[in-house]
């Protein structure tokens, strides 16, 4: 029995980096995970669910349960959709980890 069996988690920014690691760790501990990642390119264009879906596939391969979400956390509607996905698919929400963010290349101010 895992420490988080029966718990439902949402991890934003879970398509790569720290968010991905957190999502995998929560799933390994028994949580069912909504893997949220807007999946945009570095310039902020071309959103895609592919990054979130890849992590869901990885969780499933390890014996866990997960759902991909490509909603934007930058809007109230996106936030609601993420929560609604957790409630609708898994019946609850116990854990929220916010790792969403984007680093854009910028030159130092002179």
SEGUPA-32061 format. One line per field, with one value per atom (N, C-alpha, C): residue in one letter; x, y, z. Coordinates in steps of 0.05 Angstrom, whole numbers, plus 5000, padded with zeros to 4 digits. Example, Ala and Ser with C-alpha at 12.3 -4.5 7.8 and 13.67 -1.06 7.14 Angstrom:
2
res	c(a  a  a  s  s  s)
X	c(5264  5246  5264  5257  5273  5258)
Y	c(4886  4910  4934  4955  4979  5001)
Z	c(5156  5156  5156  5142  5143  5157)
END
This chain:
110
res	c(x  x  x  x  x  x  x  x  x  x  x  x  x  x  x  x  x  x  x  x  x  x  x  x  x  x  x  x  x  x  x  x  x  x  x  x  x  x  x  x  x  x  x  x  x  x  x  x  x  x  x  x  x  x  x  x  x  x  x  x  x  x  x  x  x  x  x  x  x  x  x  x  x  x  x  x  x  x  x  x  x  x  x  x  x  x  x  x  x  x  x  x  x  x  x  x  x  x  x  x  x  x  x  x  x  x  x  x  x  x  x  x  x  x  x  x  x  x  x  x  x  x  x  x  x  x  x  x  x  x  x  x  x  x  x  x  x  x  x  x  x  x  x  x  x  x  x  x  x  x  x  x  x  x  x  x  x  x  x  x  x  x  x  x  x  x  x  x  x  x  x  x  x  x  x  x  x  x  x  x  x  x  x  x  x  x  x  x  x  x  x  x  x  x  x  x  x  x  x  x  x  x  x  x  x  x  x  x  x  x  x  x  x  x  x  x  x  x  x  x  x  x  x  x  x  x  x  x  x  x  x  x  x  x  x  x  x  x  x  x  x  x  x  x  x  x  x  x  x  x  x  x  x  x  x  x  x  x  x  x  x  x  x  x  x  x  x  x  x  x  x  x  x  x  x  x  x  x  x  x  x  x  x  x  x  x  x  x  x  x  x  x  x  x  x  x  x  x  x  x  x  x  x  x  x  x  x  x  x  x  x  x  x  x  x  x  x  x  x  x  x  x  x  x  x  x  x  x  x  x)
X	c(5017  5000  5018  5012  5027  5018  5036  5030  5006  5003  4982  4960  4957  4935  4908  4891  4865  4865  4888  4890  4891  4882  4882  4899  4917  4935  4933  4936  4940  4968  4983  5009  5010  5013  5015  5044  5048  5076  5089  5072  5082  5093  5096  5106  5136  5150  5180  5191  5216  5230  5219  5218  5210  5181  5163  5135  5132  5147  5147  5156  5178  5189  5169  5155  5135  5112  5102  5080  5087  5111  5119  5122  5133  5136  5109  5090  5063  5050  5052  5040  5054  5080  5094  5086  5077  5068  5038  5025  4998  4976  4983  4963  4955  4930  4921  4927  4938  4950  4938  4929  4923  4949  4959  4984  4978  4982  4975  5000  4999  5020  5009  5011  5000  5014  5039  5053  5060  5068  5075  5104  5111  5139  5151  5177  5190  5179  5170  5160  5130  5119  5091  5070  5078  5059  5055  5036  5031  5026  5005  4999  4992  5001  4996  4994  4978  4975  4996  5013  5033  5051  5060  5079  5065  5041  5025  5019  5011  5004  5028  5052  5076  5081  5076  5080  5058  5034  5012  5019  5030  5039  5060  5079  5100  5089  5070  5058  5043  5028  5013  5032  5055  5074  5086  5085  5095  5073  5049  5027  5008  5012  4996  4972  4956  4933  4938  4933  4937  4919  4915  4899  4915  4916  4930  4911  4922  4907  4926  4916  4931  4919  4904  4891  4912  4907  4925  4919  4940  4936  4934  4937  4937  4909  4888  4861  4844  4824  4806  4792  4784  4770  4788  4814  4833  4836  4839  4841  4816  4793  4768  4768  4776  4776  4794  4817  4836  4823  4812  4799  4775  4759  4736  4745  4768  4779  4786  4798  4804  4779  4760  4735  4719  4718  4703  4715  4741  4754  4760  4768  4778  4761  4741  4722  4731  4753  4763  4788  4798  4824  4835  4859  4871  4897  4911  4938  4940  4951  4956  4985  5000  5028  5031  5039  5041  5070  5076  5103  5103  5080  5078  5094  5107  5122  5137  5148  5163  5186  5208  5232  5237  5236  5241  5269  5282  5308  5305  5322  5321  5350  5355  5382  5382  5404  5406  5402  5390  5386  5414  5418  5444  5445)
Y	c(4976  5000  5025  5043  5068  5089  5107  5128  5145  5148  5166  5151  5125  5110  5123  5126  5138  5168  5180  5209  5217  5241  5252  5278  5279  5302  5316  5342  5358  5369  5365  5378  5395  5421  5438  5439  5444  5444  5417  5396  5369  5355  5370  5358  5353  5368  5365  5376  5372  5383  5375  5395  5390  5380  5392  5383  5354  5345  5317  5299  5306  5290  5288  5310  5310  5292  5294  5277  5248  5241  5213  5203  5220  5213  5209  5227  5224  5198  5193  5168  5143  5144  5121  5116  5138  5135  5127  5124  5114  5134  5160  5180  5177  5184  5186  5215  5220  5246  5258  5284  5300  5314  5306  5316  5340  5364  5388  5401  5406  5421  5433  5459  5473  5466  5457  5446  5466  5490  5510  5509  5520  5523  5546  5549  5570  5597  5602  5629  5632  5612  5614  5606  5595  5588  5558  5550  5522  5504  5510  5492  5464  5444  5416  5400  5379  5361  5339  5339  5317  5313  5335  5333  5320  5329  5318  5288  5282  5255  5236  5246  5229  5222  5240  5234  5215  5218  5200  5171  5169  5143  5131  5148  5138  5129  5144  5136  5110  5107  5082  5058  5062  5041  5032  5050  5043  5033  5029  5018  5039  5064  5085  5094  5112  5123  5153  5163  5191  5200  5226  5239  5264  5267  5290  5314  5338  5363  5383  5396  5417  5444  5448  5474  5494  5519  5540  5547  5550  5559  5589  5603  5632  5644  5627  5638  5623  5637  5625  5601  5603  5581  5557  5561  5539  5525  5541  5530  5514  5524  5509  5483  5484  5460  5438  5446  5427  5414  5430  5419  5401  5411  5395  5368  5367  5342  5323  5333  5316  5305  5323  5314  5295  5301  5284  5256  5255  5229  5213  5227  5213  5217  5235  5239  5255  5270  5286  5301  5316  5330  5335  5323  5325  5340  5340  5352  5369  5393  5411  5420  5415  5424  5441  5466  5485  5488  5477  5479  5493  5503  5515  5541  5544  5569  5566  5587  5586  5606  5598  5615  5623  5648  5659  5672  5668  5680  5710  5723  5752  5762  5784  5796  5814  5815  5833  5862  5877  5906  5919  5939  5952  5975)
Z	c(5000  5000  5000  4982  4979  4999  5006  5024  5015  4988  4977  4963  4969  4958  4964  4944  4947  4944  4942  4939  4910  4904  4877  4877  4859  4857  4830  4830  4805  4806  4785  4783  4758  4761  4738  4729  4703  4693  4694  4692  4696  4671  4650  4625  4625  4642  4642  4668  4672  4695  4722  4740  4767  4768  4752  4752  4744  4724  4715  4738  4751  4773  4796  4802  4823  4816  4791  4782  4783  4774  4776  4804  4822  4850  4864  4858  4870  4861  4835  4824  4836  4838  4850  4879  4893  4920  4922  4899  4898  4891  4887  4880  4851  4845  4818  4810  4787  4781  4755  4758  4734  4726  4704  4693  4675  4686  4671  4659  4633  4620  4595  4592  4569  4543  4546  4523  4501  4510  4489  4483  4460  4454  4470  4469  4485  4479  4454  4448  4455  4469  4478  4458  4435  4414  4413  4397  4390  4414  4431  4453  4443  4459  4452  4477  4477  4500  4499  4479  4476  4500  4512  4534  4559  4564  4587  4581  4557  4550  4552  4546  4549  4578  4596  4625  4634  4625  4631  4622  4599  4588  4606  4615  4633  4660  4670  4696  4693  4671  4666  4663  4650  4647  4674  4693  4720  4738  4727  4742  4755  4749  4761  4744  4755  4740  4737  4713  4708  4685  4684  4663  4653  4627  4616  4614  4620  4618  4605  4584  4570  4574  4595  4601  4610  4605  4614  4643  4659  4687  4689  4666  4665  4666  4665  4665  4686  4696  4715  4703  4678  4664  4662  4656  4654  4681  4702  4729  4737  4731  4736  4720  4695  4679  4690  4701  4712  4737  4754  4778  4770  4751  4742  4731  4717  4706  4729  4750  4773  4786  4790  4803  4786  4760  4742  4737  4735  4729  4754  4776  4799  4824  4823  4845  4868  4865  4887  4880  4899  4895  4923  4928  4955  4955  4932  4930  4906  4909  4886  4888  4866  4865  4840  4844  4822  4813  4790  4779  4751  4743  4716  4715  4693  4688  4662  4652  4627  4629  4620  4620  4591  4587  4560  4559  4537  4535  4535  4550  4551  4554  4542  4545  4569  4584  4607  4598  4616  4611  4612  4595  4595  4614)
END
